[in-house]
């Protein structure tokens, strides 16, 4: 793990504690990853960049591929590894997201 990833992970763990303060958020997250949940992705009209690691142990990579296929014009940034937290890819994800946002920013911004 890079030093940047270690700082990120330490901050993430600290933000989760105490977990009792995140009960509603955890319920929401559980509902969002429920494989029975269906979303009307074809109704999404906003520019979309799907960032997903092939070795995500929480949300299978196929979910990211599905989202990218079913959201009109979506782009998929497929990472070879990094797990659910995309560890080891911070710089390249940040660069790609910034480029995506610049490309899709409303004119005049």
Secondary structure by P-SEA (a helix, b strand, c coil): ccaaaaaaaaaaaaaacccccaaaaaaaaaaaacccccccccccccbbbbbbbcccccccaaaaaaaaaccccccccccccccccccccaaaaaaaaaaaaaaaccccc
